[in-house]
Amino acid sequence: MSEDTTTETVTPQQQEAVKQETFSLDYVQGLRQEAAKYRTERNEAVEKVKTDLQSQFESQLAAKDSEFGEIQSELSARQMELVKLKAILAAGIPTEDVMTVAELVQGDDETTVSESVERVKSLIGKAPARDRPIDPSQGSGNSIPLNGDPLLESLKKIVGVR
């Protein structure tokens, strides 16, 4: 068995092809600069999208914060109104006067509200007592009874029937 040994000889045309396959330094640097340009453009685009999204979410967050603040202030106002109503009812104010007294009561916490309720209660207590209304026509005897001849007679006189 013999080994087949062949020697290849490189022709000048093949050497030219090998040289053409290698790239010049200027060409490689140009490719690298172009790739770097695309990388920086990509990075800039990513940063721009990040900043746009961040500003968008910050504005949405600010809107939600303001809504939360409004809701929280409304809640505290309602809680203070509840504290006032509880203090008024605990003081024994009549139910028909509760809303009027609630408008007069001042304070920011339970102690000041209860003190204010006591002051308003003392002012209400000094008001003159309301007497029941009196109908002066009742029991005077000057009126015509509703079920008798005098009524019928007066009606006949007015109509003119005999």
LINRA-V841741 format. One record per backbone hydrogen bond with DSSP energy under -1.0 kcal/mol. CO is the residue of the C=O (numbers start at 1). NH is the residue of the N-H. If there is no record, write none. Layout:
BEGIN
co=CO nh=NH
co=CO nh=NH
END
This chain:
BEGIN
co=11 nh=15
co=12 nh=16
co=13 nh=17
co=14 nh=18
co=15 nh=19
co=16 nh=20
co=17 nh=21
co=24 nh=28
co=25 nh=29
co=26 nh=30
co=27 nh=31
co=28 nh=32
co=29 nh=33
co=30 nh=34
co=31 nh=35
co=32 nh=36
co=33 nh=37
co=34 nh=38
co=35 nh=39
co=36 nh=40
co=37 nh=41
co=38 nh=42
co=39 nh=43
co=40 nh=44
co=41 nh=45
co=42 nh=46
co=43 nh=47
co=44 nh=48
co=45 nh=49
co=46 nh=50
co=47 nh=51
co=48 nh=52
co=49 nh=53
co=50 nh=54
co=51 nh=55
co=52 nh=56
co=53 nh=57
co=54 nh=58
co=55 nh=59
co=56 nh=60
co=57 nh=61
co=58 nh=62
co=59 nh=63
co=60 nh=64
co=61 nh=65
co=62 nh=66
co=63 nh=67
co=64 nh=68
co=65 nh=69
co=66 nh=70
co=67 nh=71
co=68 nh=72
co=69 nh=73
co=70 nh=74
co=71 nh=75
co=72 nh=76
co=73 nh=77
co=74 nh=78
co=75 nh=79
co=76 nh=80
co=77 nh=81
co=78 nh=82
co=79 nh=83
co=80 nh=84
co=81 nh=85
co=82 nh=86
co=83 nh=87
co=84 nh=88
co=85 nh=89
co=86 nh=90
co=87 nh=91
co=88 nh=93
co=94 nh=97
co=97 nh=101
co=98 nh=102
co=99 nh=103
co=100 nh=104
co=101 nh=105
co=109 nh=113
co=110 nh=114
co=111 nh=115
co=112 nh=116
co=113 nh=117
co=114 nh=118
co=115 nh=119
co=116 nh=120
co=117 nh=121
co=118 nh=122
co=119 nh=123
co=120 nh=124
co=121 nh=125
co=124 nh=127
co=135 nh=138
co=148 nh=152
co=149 nh=153
co=150 nh=154
co=151 nh=155
co=152 nh=156
co=153 nh=157
co=154 nh=158
co=155 nh=159
co=156 nh=160
co=156 nh=161
END
